[in-house]
Amino acid sequence: RYRTMSGKNSSPEGNCRFAIPKKGRLYEKVVEMLKGAGVEFRREPRLDVALCKDLPITLVFLPAADIAKYVGEGNVDIGITGMDVIKESFVEVDHVLDLGFGKCKLCVQAPAANKITDVSMLAGGRIVTSFPDLTRDFFKKYDEEKGVKTQVKFVSGSVEAACGLGLADGVVDLVETGTTMRAAGLEVVADVLETEATLISNPNSGHEDIVALLKRRIEGYITATKYVMVMYNVHDSLLSEAVKITPGKRSPTITTLDDEGLKSVSSLVAKKEVSAKMDALHDLGATDILVINVNNSRM
């Protein structure tokens, strides 16, 4: 059952406030994950809050760049955003769980034509970025070594055009596939940090039970997206070799069958490995090999 809000864009007293990105690819991934983890909600048009079904949680839809600050300052209890945003915000939050999507790198980039072979060559120059604090921190040691001061200018949104327009000697920006970077004539000079979507919480939140519940549910969903259950029958004489092929996450489940000398084996197998594992089991002599999708799990 969905609870009701006392007013628009409000949260019932006592609810855990959970901030998630309000739009974009990260929003779509987060919503898909929450649905798979059994966190159901109904978002009304033009509202930035939604109440969850059967859970005392209020979802708050915020720009991803603001979520870490809201969590760190206690305006919301938990949130999902990128590690790059968390580091740039310089707030104290508890790291709960890496979510495995939204992976990319924050990199120093410069025009490929300039042939910058070492990032220290950019120290003292002009850098444009959406991550000014991380950028200043990164260049600090190079500035001290060379006795210079790198000029860091904040620009929101796309920064890759800055070098081509003569506004910067380099940029610090996120790189996922590198397509946009190369199209702008840039190349990576140095990595600043690796980032991915991360579940964080306020250290002083009074909702430790909800945080633990969400972590458990999300971990179960992530496992389900990565693994399938492989089931097969195998003769006792081949069992030890079969188990080497499918050792499972911890260990396989082995059941004795009525047919003398046969065992039934069930084991979790990584999706990317399942075809090769099935071939190996078939070649070994296993029979009745089945693959079953896992919708959710608790480990």
ZAGU-925639 format. One line per field, with one value per residue: residue in three letters; z negated, x negated, y of N, C-alpha, C in turn; residue number from 0. Coordinates in steps of 0.05 Angstrom, whole numbers, plus 32768, in hexadecimal, padded with zeros to 4 digits. Example, Ala and Ser with C-alpha at 12.3 -4.5 7.8 and 13.67 -1.06 7.14 Angstrom:
! residues 2
residu [ALA	SER]
nZ [7F64	7F72]
nX [7EF8	7EFF]
nY [7F8E	7FD3]
caZ [7F64	7F71]
caX [7F0A	7EEF]
caY [7FA6	7FEB]
cZ [7F64	7F63]
cX [7EF8	7EFE]
cY [7FBE	8001]
num [0	1]
This chain:
! residues 299
residu [ARG	TYR	ARG	THR	MET	SER	GLY	LYS	ASN	SER	SER	PRO	GLU	GLY	ASN	CYS	ARG	PHE	ALA	ILE	PRO	LYS	LYS	GLY	ARG	LEU	TYR	GLU	LYS	VAL	VAL	GLU	MET	LEU	LYS	GLY	ALA	GLY	VAL	GLU	PHE	ARG	ARG	GLU	PRO	ARG	LEU	ASP	VAL	ALA	LEU	CYS	LYS	ASP	LEU	PRO	ILE	THR	LEU	VAL	PHE	LEU	PRO	ALA	ALA	ASP	ILE	ALA	LYS	TYR	VAL	GLY	GLU	GLY	ASN	VAL	ASP	ILE	GLY	ILE	THR	GLY	MET	ASP	VAL	ILE	LYS	GLU	SER	PHE	VAL	GLU	VAL	ASP	HIS	VAL	LEU	ASP	LEU	GLY	PHE	GLY	LYS	CYS	LYS	LEU	CYS	VAL	GLN	ALA	PRO	ALA	ALA	ASN	LYS	ILE	THR	ASP	VAL	SER	MET	LEU	ALA	GLY	GLY	ARG	ILE	VAL	THR	SER	PHE	PRO	ASP	LEU	THR	ARG	ASP	PHE	PHE	LYS	LYS	TYR	ASP	GLU	GLU	LYS	GLY	VAL	LYS	THR	GLN	VAL	LYS	PHE	VAL	SER	GLY	SER	VAL	GLU	ALA	ALA	CYS	GLY	LEU	GLY	LEU	ALA	ASP	GLY	VAL	VAL	ASP	LEU	VAL	GLU	THR	GLY	THR	THR	MET	ARG	ALA	ALA	GLY	LEU	GLU	VAL	VAL	ALA	ASP	VAL	LEU	GLU	THR	GLU	ALA	THR	LEU	ILE	SER	ASN	PRO	ASN	SER	GLY	HIS	GLU	ASP	ILE	VAL	ALA	LEU	LEU	LYS	ARG	ARG	ILE	GLU	GLY	TYR	ILE	THR	ALA	THR	LYS	TYR	VAL	MET	VAL	MET	TYR	ASN	VAL	HIS	ASP	SER	LEU	LEU	SER	GLU	ALA	VAL	LYS	ILE	THR	PRO	GLY	LYS	ARG	SER	PRO	THR	ILE	THR	THR	LEU	ASP	ASP	GLU	GLY	LEU	LYS	SER	VAL	SER	SER	LEU	VAL	ALA	LYS	LYS	GLU	VAL	SER	ALA	LYS	MET	ASP	ALA	LEU	HIS	ASP	LEU	GLY	ALA	THR	ASP	ILE	LEU	VAL	ILE	ASN	VAL	ASN	ASN	SER	ARG	MET]
nZ [8000	8010	7FED	7FDB	7FEC	7FC3	7FD9	8019	8036	8004	7FCA	7FA2	7F5B	7F3A	7F64	7F8B	7FB2	7FF4	8024	806A	80AE	80D8	810F	8150	8166	8138	8115	812F	812A	80F2	80E4	80FD	80E0	80AC	80B3	80BF	808E	806F	805C	8060	807F	808B	80B5	80B7	80ED	80F9	80C5	8092	806C	8053	8036	801B	8025	7FF1	7FD3	7FA5	7FC2	7FE3	8023	8040	8075	8092	80B1	80C7	80BA	808B	8063	803F	801C	8004	7FE8	7FC7	7FA8	7F8D	7F9F	7FBC	7FB0	7FCA	8009	8051	807C	80A6	8099	80A6	809E	8068	8053	8067	804A	8016	7FE4	7FA8	7FAB	7FA4	7FC6	7FE5	800E	804C	808C	80BF	80F1	811F	8126	8130	8140	8121	8141	8153	818D	81CC	8209	823F	8266	824D	8234	81FD	81CF	819A	815F	813E	8160	8169	813B	811C	8147	816A	8155	8163	8145	8127	80F6	80CB	8097	808F	80BA	80AE	8080	8097	80B9	8094	807E	80AB	80B6	8089	808F	80BD	80B1	80C1	80D1	80E2	810B	80FE	8119	8110	8134	8143	815C	81A0	81AE	81D3	8200	81F2	81F9	8231	823C	8229	81F4	81CC	81B6	81AA	8194	815E	815A	815D	8177	819D	81CC	81ED	821E	8225	8212	8237	8266	825D	8264	823A	8209	81D6	81A0	816B	8135	8105	80E0	80D6	80E1	80CD	80C7	8086	8047	8010	7FCB	7F97	7F5F	7F2E	7F32	7F1D	7F30	7F34	7F3A	7F68	7F8E	7F8B	7F9C	7FD1	7FE7	7FE4	8006	8037	8040	8047	8076	809A	809B	80B3	80E6	80FB	80FA	810C	80FF	8106	8114	8112	8121	810B	810C	80D3	80D7	80F5	80D9	80B9	80DF	80FB	80D5	80D1	80FF	80F7	80C2	80A5	8080	804A	803C	8062	8064	8055	8065	8057	8086	8098	80BF	80C1	80B0	80C5	80C1	80B4	80C4	80B0	80BE	80B8	80EE	8111	813F	816D	8174	817D	81AD	81BD	8190	8192	81C1	81B0	8187	81A5	81C6	819F	818F	8174	816D	8180	817B	8163	8166	813B	8131	80FF	80D7	80A9	806A	802B	8009]
nX [7FEF	7FF7	7FE1	7FFD	7FEF	7FEA	7FE7	7FD7	7F99	7F83	7F6D	7F83	7F81	7F4C	7F3F	7F0B	7EE1	7ECF	7EA3	7EA0	7E86	7EA7	7EB0	7E99	7E66	7E52	7E7C	7EA1	7E87	7E85	7EBB	7ECB	7EAC	7EC0	7EF5	7EEB	7ED7	7F03	7F17	7F4A	7F6D	7F97	7F95	7FAE	7FC1	7F95	7F85	7F52	7F4B	7F5A	7F81	7F71	7F8A	7FA2	7F74	7F52	7F3D	7F2A	7F21	7EF5	7EED	7EB5	7E83	7E4A	7E19	7E21	7E2E	7E09	7DFB	7E2C	7E35	7E07	7E0F	7E3C	7E6F	7E89	7E8E	7E75	7E55	7E4A	7E15	7DDD	7D99	7D75	7D92	7D9A	7D66	7D59	7D7C	7D69	7D7E	7D92	7DA4	7DC1	7DA8	7DCE	7DDA	7DBE	7DDA	7DD2	7DDF	7DDF	7DA9	7D6C	7D34	7D14	7CEF	7CB2	7CAD	7C92	7C85	7C78	7C55	7C30	7C0D	7C03	7BDD	7BD7	7BFB	7BEA	7BD8	7C03	7C0A	7C12	7C2C	7C6B	7CA6	7CE3	7D20	7D55	7D4C	7D30	7D17	7D01	7CDF	7CBB	7CA5	7C8B	7C64	7C45	7C14	7BF3	7BF2	7BD7	7BA6	7B92	7B96	7BC2	7C05	7C3E	7C73	7CB4	7CF2	7D37	7D6A	7DAB	7DC9	7DBA	7D75	7D50	7D48	7D2A	7CF1	7CEB	7D02	7CDD	7CDF	7CC8	7C90	7C94	7CC3	7CEC	7D12	7D49	7D3F	7D5B	7D65	7D43	7D4F	7D66	7D3D	7D12	7D2A	7D28	7CF3	7CD1	7CA7	7C99	7C72	7C66	7C80	7CB0	7CD6	7CFB	7D40	7D83	7DC9	7DE2	7DFB	7E09	7E0A	7E21	7DF7	7E0F	7E43	7E82	7E95	7E7F	7E92	7EB1	7E8A	7E6A	7E8F	7E99	7E66	7E5F	7E88	7E7B	7E48	7E58	7E76	7E4E	7E2C	7E50	7E53	7E23	7E1B	7E30	7E57	7E3D	7E50	7E47	7E40	7E13	7DE5	7DCD	7D96	7D83	7D8C	7D68	7D47	7D6E	7D7F	7D53	7D58	7D87	7D84	7DA4	7DBC	7DB1	7DB4	7DCB	7E0F	7E1E	7E42	7E5A	7E72	7EAB	7E9C	7E6A	7E28	7E28	7E25	7E45	7E35	7E32	7E1F	7E06	7DF4	7DCB	7DE8	7DCC	7DAC	7DCA	7DD7	7DA6	7D9D	7DC8	7DBC	7D8C	7D9F	7DC1	7D9C	7D80	7DA4	7DD3	7E1B	7E5D	7E5A	7E6B	7E7B	7E8D	7EAC	7E9F	7EC6	7EC3	7E9E	7E82	7E47]
nY [7FE8	802D	8065	80A6	80EA	8123	8155	8174	8160	8150	812B	80F5	80F8	80D8	80B6	8098	80BE	80BB	80CB	80CE	80D1	8100	80FE	80E7	80B6	809E	80A2	8080	804F	8049	8048	8019	7FF4	7FFB	7FEA	7FB4	7FA5	7FA5	7FD5	7FFB	8031	806B	80A0	80DF	810C	8142	8147	8144	811E	80DC	80A9	806A	8028	8001	8009	8034	8062	809D	80B1	80E1	810B	8124	8150	812C	8141	815C	8139	8120	814A	8156	8126	8124	8152	8145	814F	8129	80E2	80B6	80A8	80A3	80AC	80C1	80AD	80D4	8104	8100	8105	8137	8157	8158	8147	8125	80E4	80A3	806C	803D	8016	8002	8006	7FF2	8007	803F	8048	806A	8095	80CD	80FA	811D	8142	8154	817A	814E	815C	817C	815B	814D	812E	8125	8131	815A	8181	81A1	81BD	81FC	8210	821C	81FF	81E2	81CC	81A4	8194	81B3	81B3	817F	8181	81AC	8195	8169	8180	819A	8185	8186	81BC	81CE	81B5	81CF	8204	8224	823A	821A	822D	8224	821E	821E	81FE	81ED	81B2	819E	819E	8194	81B3	81DE	81E0	81E1	8212	8234	8241	8224	81FD	81C9	8197	817D	8146	8116	80D5	80A3	807F	809A	80AF	80E3	8102	80F7	810A	8140	8149	813D	811C	80EB	80FF	80F5	80CD	80E0	80CB	808E	8080	806E	805F	8066	8051	8078	8090	80BB	80C6	80CE	80BF	80A7	8078	8044	8010	8010	801E	7FF1	7FCA	7FDC	7FD7	7F9F	7F8D	7FA5	7F8F	7F5A	7F5F	7F70	7F43	7F20	7F35	7F29	7EF2	7EAF	7E75	7E35	7DF5	7DAE	7D68	7D34	7CFE	7CDA	7CCE	7CF7	7D24	7D44	7D5D	7D79	7D9D	7DBD	7DDA	7DF7	7E17	7E3A	7E74	7E70	7E38	7DFF	7DE3	7DA2	7D69	7D28	7CFA	7CCE	7CAB	7C7D	7C8E	7CC1	7D09	7D47	7D89	7DCC	7E0E	7E50	7E78	7EA6	7ED2	7EE0	7EB5	7E89	7E6B	7E54	7E34	7E11	7DF5	7DDC	7DBB	7D99	7D80	7D65	7D3E	7D48	7D4C	7D63	7D9B	7DD9	7E1F	7E52	7E8F	7EC0	7EE7	7F05	7F08	7EF2	7EF3]
caZ [8000	8011	7FD9	7FE8	7FE3	7FB7	7FEB	8030	8032	7FE8	7FC1	7F89	7F45	7F34	7F7B	7F94	7FCB	8005	803C	8082	80C4	80E2	812C	815E	8167	811D	810B	813A	811E	80D6	80E2	8104	80C9	8095	80BA	80BC	8072	8061	8052	8073	8079	80A0	80B5	80C4	8100	80F0	80A8	808E	8057	8057	8020	8022	801D	7FDB	7FC6	7F9B	7FD1	7FF6	8038	8046	808F	8092	80C3	80BC	80AF	8071	8050	8029	8008	7FF5	7FD6	7FB3	7F96	7F7E	7FAA	7FC2	7FA1	7FDB	8025	8066	808E	80AE	8086	80AE	8091	804B	804E	806D	8036	7FFE	7FCD	7F9A	7FAF	7FA2	7FDF	7FDF	8022	8068	809A	80D7	810A	8120	8123	8142	8133	8122	814D	815F	81AA	81DB	8226	8248	8277	823C	822C	81E0	81C7	817D	8155	8132	8174	8168	8122	8122	815E	8166	8155	8160	813A	8116	80DC	80C4	807E	8095	80CD	809E	806F	80A8	80C3	807E	807C	80C2	80B2	8074	809B	80D2	80A7	80D1	80C8	80F7	810B	8101	811E	810F	8149	8140	8175	81B2	81AC	81E6	8215	81E7	8206	824D	823D	821F	81D9	81B8	81BF	81A4	8185	814D	8160	815B	8190	819C	81E3	81FA	8238	8225	820F	8250	8279	8257	8268	8221	8200	81B9	8197	8151	8127	80EB	80D0	80E3	80D4	80D4	80B6	806B	8032	7FF9	7FB6	7F83	7F48	7F16	7F38	7F0A	7F40	7F3A	7F42	7F84	7F9D	7F8C	7FAD	7FED	7FF0	7FE8	801D	804F	8044	8053	8092	80AA	809F	80C6	8101	8104	80FA	8112	80F2	8118	8108	8123	8115	8111	80FF	80BC	80DF	8102	80C8	80B0	80F6	8101	80C1	80D8	8114	80EB	80A5	8099	8071	8032	8044	806F	8055	8061	805B	8061	8095	8095	80D1	80B2	80BB	80D1	80B0	80BF	80BA	80B5	80B8	80C4	8102	811C	8159	8183	8177	817D	81C5	81BB	817A	819C	81D4	81A1	8179	81B9	81CE	8189	818D	8165	817D	8177	8173	8165	815C	8130	8129	80E2	80D6	8091	8059	8012	8005]
caX [8000	7FE9	7FEA	8004	7FE0	7FFA	7FE6	7FC7	7F7C	7F7D	7F67	7F8F	7F6F	7F41	7F36	7EEF	7EE0	7EBC	7E9F	7E96	7E85	7EC2	7EB2	7E81	7E60	7E4E	7E98	7EAD	7E7A	7E8C	7ED7	7ECB	7EA0	7ED3	7F0B	7EE1	7ED2	7F1D	7F1E	7F5F	7F77	7FA7	7F8D	7FC2	7FB5	7F8A	7F7D	7F37	7F4B	7F6C	7F81	7F6D	7F9E	7F9C	7F5B	7F52	7F28	7F32	7F0D	7EF2	7EDF	7EA4	7E6D	7E36	7E03	7E28	7E37	7DF5	7DFD	7E45	7E30	7DF3	7E19	7E52	7E89	7E94	7E80	7E64	7E56	7E3A	7E08	7DC3	7D83	7D69	7DA2	7D95	7D4B	7D59	7D8C	7D5A	7D8F	7D8E	7DBA	7DBA	7DA9	7DDE	7DD8	7DB9	7DF1	7DC9	7DE5	7DD5	7D8C	7D5C	7D1C	7D0F	7CD4	7CA6	7CAC	7C86	7C85	7C65	7C41	7C1B	7BFA	7BFD	7BD4	7BD7	7C0F	7BDC	7BD5	7C1A	7C09	7C0F	7C3D	7C88	7CB5	7D00	7D2B	7D6C	7D43	7D1A	7D09	7CF1	7CCA	7CA7	7C97	7C7A	7C4D	7C37	7BF9	7BE4	7BEE	7BC2	7B8C	7B89	7B99	7BD5	7C21	7C50	7C8C	7CCA	7D0B	7D4F	7D7E	7DBE	7DCF	7DA5	7D5D	7D3C	7D44	7D1A	7CD7	7CEE	7D09	7CC7	7CE5	7CBA	7C7A	7C9D	7CDC	7CEF	7D2D	7D4E	7D3C	7D67	7D5B	7D2F	7D58	7D69	7D22	7D03	7D37	7D1F	7CD6	7CC4	7C9E	7C95	7C56	7C63	7C99	7CB4	7CE2	7D0F	7D59	7D9A	7DE0	7DDD	7E0F	7DFD	7E1D	7E18	7DED	7E20	7E5E	7E8E	7EA3	7E6C	7EA0	7EB9	7E72	7E62	7EA2	7E94	7E4D	7E63	7E99	7E6C	7E34	7E66	7E7D	7E35	7E25	7E63	7E4E	7E09	7E19	7E46	7E55	7E39	7E58	7E41	7E3C	7DF9	7DDE	7DBB	7D7A	7D7B	7D95	7D52	7D3F	7D84	7D7F	7D3D	7D62	7D9B	7D81	7DB8	7DB2	7DA5	7DB2	7DE3	7E22	7E1C	7E58	7E5A	7E8A	7EB4	7E8C	7E51	7E0E	7E2B	7E29	7E4E	7E24	7E3B	7E09	7E07	7DDE	7DCB	7DF6	7DB9	7D9D	7DDC	7DD5	7D8E	7DA1	7DDB	7DAC	7D79	7DAF	7DCA	7D84	7D79	7DB7	7DEB	7E33	7E74	7E4E	7E7E	7E74	7EA5	7EA7	7EA3	7ED3	7EB9	7E8F	7E76	7E30]
caY [8000	8046	8079	80BF	8101	8138	816B	816E	8160	814D	8110	80EF	80F8	80BD	80A8	809B	80CE	80AE	80DB	80C1	80E4	8106	80FA	80DE	809A	8094	80A0	8068	8037	8048	803F	7FFC	7FE6	7FFC	7FD8	7F98	7FA0	7FA5	7FEF	8004	804C	8078	80BC	80F0	811F	815C	8146	813A	810A	80C6	8097	804E	8015	7FEE	8010	8050	8070	80B2	80B7	80FD	810C	813B	814E	811A	8151	8167	8124	811B	8160	8152	810F	812C	8167	813A	8156	810F	80CD	80A6	80B1	8096	80BE	80B7	80B2	80EE	8118	80FE	8110	8154	8165	815A	8143	810C	80D1	8087	805C	8025	8001	8008	7FFA	7FE4	8014	805B	8048	807A	80A1	80E9	80FB	8135	813F	816B	8176	813A	8169	8189	8146	814F	8113	8123	8144	8170	8195	81B2	81CD	8218	8217	8220	81E6	81E5	81B4	81A4	8189	81C5	81AC	8168	8189	81BB	8182	8158	8190	81A7	817C	818F	81D9	81D2	81AD	81E2	821F	8232	8237	8212	823C	8211	822C	820D	81FF	81D8	81A5	8196	81AE	818A	81C7	81F4	81E2	81E9	822F	8244	8249	8213	81EB	81AE	8194	8165	813E	80F9	80C6	8089	8071	80AA	80B8	8100	810E	80F5	811B	815B	814B	813B	8101	80E9	8103	80E8	80C6	80EC	80B6	807D	8085	805E	8065	805C	8055	8084	8097	80CF	80B8	80D3	80B7	8094	8063	802F	7FF8	8014	801D	7FD4	7FBC	7FE3	7FCB	7F82	7F89	7FAC	7F7A	7F43	7F65	7F71	7F27	7F13	7F3F	7F1F	7ED5	7E9E	7E5A	7E1F	7DDB	7D98	7D4E	7D2A	7CE5	7CDD	7CCD	7D11	7D3A	7D55	7D6D	7D8B	7DB3	7DD0	7DEC	7E08	7E18	7E4B	7E8B	7E64	7E1B	7DF5	7DD2	7D87	7D58	7D0C	7CF2	7CB3	7C9A	7C76	7C99	7CDC	7D20	7D60	7D9F	7DE7	7E20	7E6A	7E7C	7EC0	7ED2	7EE2	7E9C	7E72	7E5B	7E44	7E20	7DFC	7DE4	7DCC	7DA6	7D86	7D70	7D53	7D28	7D50	7D4C	7D73	7DB5	7DEE	7E39	7E5F	7EAB	7EC7	7F01	7F13	7EF5	7EFB	7EE2]
cZ [8000	7FFB	7FE8	7FDC	7FD8	7FC8	8003	802A	8014	7FE1	7FA6	7F73	7F3E	7F4B	7F80	7FAF	7FDC	801F	8053	8099	80D1	8100	8137	815C	814B	8110	8115	812E	8101	80D3	80E9	80ED	80B2	809A	80B6	809F	8061	8053	8066	806B	8091	809F	80C5	80D7	80F2	80D2	80A5	8076	805E	803F	8029	8017	8007	7FCE	7FBC	7FA8	7FE4	800A	803E	8060	8091	80A9	80B7	80AF	8093	805B	8039	8014	7FF8	7FE1	7FBF	7F9F	7F87	7F87	7FB3	7FB4	7FB2	7FF8	8037	8078	8095	809A	808D	80A0	8073	8044	8052	8057	801C	7FE5	7FC1	7F9D	7FAA	7FBD	7FD9	7FF4	803E	8078	80B5	80F1	8109	811E	8139	8132	8135	812A	8154	817D	81B7	81F9	822F	8258	8267	8232	820F	81D6	81A9	8172	8148	8146	8174	814F	8129	8139	8156	816A	8151	8158	812B	80FA	80D2	80AB	8082	80A8	80BF	808D	807F	80B1	80AD	807D	8093	80C1	809F	807F	80AE	80C9	80B8	80C5	80E1	80F5	8111	8103	811F	8126	8145	815B	8186	81B1	81C2	81FC	820C	81F4	8222	8250	8232	8202	81C4	81C6	81BB	8196	8173	814F	815E	8177	818C	81B3	81F1	8215	823A	8223	8229	8266	8276	825B	824F	821C	81E2	81B3	817C	8146	810C	80D8	80E0	80D3	80DD	80C1	809B	8058	8019	7FE4	7FA4	7F6A	7F2F	7F1C	7F24	7F17	7F48	7F44	7F5F	7F96	7FA1	7F9E	7FCB	7FF8	7FF6	8001	8037	8055	8051	8070	80A4	80B0	80B4	80E3	810C	8107	8104	8103	8107	8109	811C	8113	811D	8101	80E8	80C4	80EC	80F1	80C1	80C7	80FE	80EE	80C6	80EE	8109	80CD	8097	808B	8057	8037	8051	805C	8063	8054	8068	806F	8090	80A7	80C4	80C0	80C7	80BC	80C1	80B3	80C3	80AD	80C6	80D7	810D	8138	8170	8188	817D	8196	81C5	81A6	8184	81B0	81C5	8192	818D	81C1	81B8	8187	817D	8178	8171	816C	8178	815A	8153	8127	810C	80E2	80BE	807F	803E	800C	7FE8]
cX [7FEE	7FF3	7FF0	7FF4	7FF3	7FFB	7FD5	7FA9	7F74	7F78	7F74	7F7A	7F66	7F38	7F18	7EF0	7EC8	7EBA	7E94	7E96	7EA0	7EC5	7E98	7E7D	7E5D	7E6A	7EA4	7EA2	7E83	7EA9	7EDA	7EC1	7EB4	7EEB	7F03	7EDD	7EEC	7F23	7F31	7F68	7F87	7FA1	7FA2	7FB4	7FAD	7F84	7F61	7F35	7F5F	7F6A	7F80	7F83	7F93	7F81	7F5C	7F3C	7F36	7F1C	7F0D	7EE2	7ED0	7E8F	7E56	7E1F	7E08	7E2C	7E23	7DF7	7E16	7E42	7E1D	7DFD	7E32	7E6D	7E98	7E83	7E6C	7E67	7E45	7E2F	7DEC	7DAE	7D75	7D78	7D9D	7D7A	7D4B	7D68	7D7E	7D6C	7D8A	7DA7	7DAF	7DBD	7DB7	7DD8	7DD2	7DCE	7DEA	7DD2	7DDD	7DB7	7D7F	7D44	7D1D	7CF2	7CCC	7CA3	7CA0	7C87	7C70	7C4F	7C2A	7C07	7BF0	7BF6	7BD5	7BEA	7C02	7BD8	7BEC	7C1B	7C03	7C1F	7C5A	7C97	7CD3	7D0D	7D45	7D66	7D2B	7D0A	7CF7	7CDA	7CB4	7C97	7C83	7C61	7C3C	7C1A	7BE7	7BDE	7BD7	7BA7	7B81	7B8B	7BAC	7BF1	7C33	7C6A	7CA3	7CE4	7D22	7D61	7D91	7DC4	7DB7	7D8D	7D4A	7D36	7D31	7CFF	7CD8	7CF5	7CF3	7CCB	7CD5	7CA3	7C81	7CB7	7CDB	7D0C	7D30	7D4B	7D48	7D5D	7D44	7D37	7D5A	7D4E	7D13	7D0F	7D2F	7D01	7CC6	7CBA	7C99	7C77	7C51	7C7F	7C99	7CC0	7CF5	7D29	7D6E	7DB1	7DDC	7DF4	7E01	7E13	7E10	7E0F	7DFF	7E3D	7E69	7E9C	7E8F	7E79	7EA8	7EA0	7E69	7E74	7E9D	7E7A	7E50	7E74	7E8A	7E56	7E40	7E6D	7E64	7E2B	7E36	7E5D	7E34	7E08	7E32	7E42	7E53	7E3F	7E52	7E3F	7E21	7DF4	7DCB	7D9E	7D70	7D81	7D7E	7D49	7D54	7D84	7D69	7D46	7D76	7D99	7D95	7DAB	7DA5	7D9F	7DCC	7DF5	7E23	7E32	7E56	7E74	7E92	7EA4	7E71	7E39	7E10	7E2F	7E35	7E3F	7E31	7E26	7E0D	7DEE	7DE1	7DD7	7DE2	7DAA	7DAF	7DDA	7DBD	7D91	7DB3	7DCC	7D9A	7D88	7DB8	7DB3	7D7C	7D8B	7DD0	7E03	7E48	7E6B	7E63	7E72	7E8D	7E9D	7EAE	7EAE	7EC9	7EAB	7E89	7E5F	7E27]
cY [8019	8059	8093	80D6	8116	8151	8164	8171	8160	8130	810B	80EE	80DB	80AD	80AC	80A9	80C4	80BE	80CB	80D6	80E8	8102	80EE	80C0	808E	8090	8086	804F	8033	803E	8022	7FEB	7FE5	7FEA	7FBB	7F91	7FA1	7FBF	7FFC	8020	8056	8095	80CC	8104	8139	815D	813A	8128	80F4	80B4	807A	803D	8002	7FF2	802E	8060	8085	80B6	80D5	80FE	8126	8139	813D	8129	815C	8152	8120	8131	815D	813C	8118	8140	815D	8142	813D	80FA	80BD	80B0	80A0	80AB	80B3	80BD	80CC	8105	8118	810B	812E	8164	8168	815A	8128	80FA	80B5	8079	8042	800F	800D	7FF9	7FEE	7FF0	8032	805D	805A	8085	80BF	80ED	8118	8130	8158	8165	8162	8147	8176	8175	814A	8133	810F	8138	815C	8187	81A9	81C3	81EA	8222	821C	8206	81EC	81CB	81B9	819A	819A	81BD	8194	816F	8199	81A8	8171	8167	819C	819F	8185	81AD	81DE	81CB	81C2	81FF	8230	822E	8231	8222	8229	8221	8218	8213	81E8	81CC	819E	81A9	81A8	819F	81DD	81F7	81EB	8206	8240	824D	823A	8204	81CE	81AE	817C	815D	8120	80ED	80AA	8078	8080	80B6	80D7	810E	810E	8107	8138	815E	8149	811E	8102	80ED	80F5	80E2	80D4	80D8	80A6	8080	8071	8066	8057	8063	8060	808B	80AC	80C0	80B9	80CC	80A4	807D	804D	8015	7FF9	8012	8000	7FC4	7FC2	7FD6	7FAD	7F7D	7F8F	7F98	7F61	7F47	7F64	7F55	7F1A	7F1D	7F33	7F01	7EC8	7E84	7E45	7E05	7DC5	7D7E	7D43	7D11	7CEA	7CDE	7CE7	7D29	7D4E	7D67	7D81	7DA3	7DC7	7DE3	7E00	7E09	7E29	7E63	7E83	7E47	7E13	7DE6	7DB7	7D75	7D3C	7D05	7CD5	7CA0	7C96	7C82	7CB4	7CF1	7D37	7D77	7DB9	7DFA	7E3A	7E6E	7E98	7EBF	7ED1	7EC8	7E84	7E60	7E49	7E2E	7E0A	7DE9	7DD1	7DB5	7D91	7D74	7D5D	7D3B	7D2F	7D50	7D5E	7D8E	7DCB	7E08	7E48	7E7B	7EAF	7EE3	7F12	7EFE	7F02	7EE8	7EE3]
num [0	1	2	3	4	5	6	7	8	9	10	11	12	13	14	15	16	17	18	19	20	21	22	23	24	25	26	27	28	29	30	31	32	33	34	35	36	37	38	39	40	41	42	43	44	45	46	47	48	49	50	51	52	53	54	55	56	57	58	59	60	61	62	63	64	65	66	67	68	69	70	71	72	73	74	75	76	77	78	79	80	81	82	83	84	85	86	87	88	89	90	91	92	93	94	95	96	97	98	99	100	101	102	103	104	105	106	107	108	109	110	111	112	113	114	115	116	117	118	119	120	121	122	123	124	125	126	127	128	129	130	131	132	133	134	135	136	137	138	139	140	141	142	143	144	145	146	147	148	149	150	151	152	153	154	155	156	157	158	159	160	161	162	163	164	165	166	167	168	169	170	171	172	173	174	175	176	177	178	179	180	181	182	183	184	185	186	187	188	189	190	191	192	193	194	195	196	197	198	199	200	201	202	203	204	205	206	207	208	209	210	211	212	213	214	215	216	217	218	219	220	221	222	223	224	225	226	227	228	229	230	231	232	233	234	235	236	237	238	239	240	241	242	243	244	245	246	247	248	249	250	251	252	253	254	255	256	257	258	259	260	261	262	263	264	265	266	267	268	269	270	271	272	273	274	275	276	277	278	279	280	281	282	283	284	285	286	287	288	289	290	291	292	293	294	295	296	297	298]
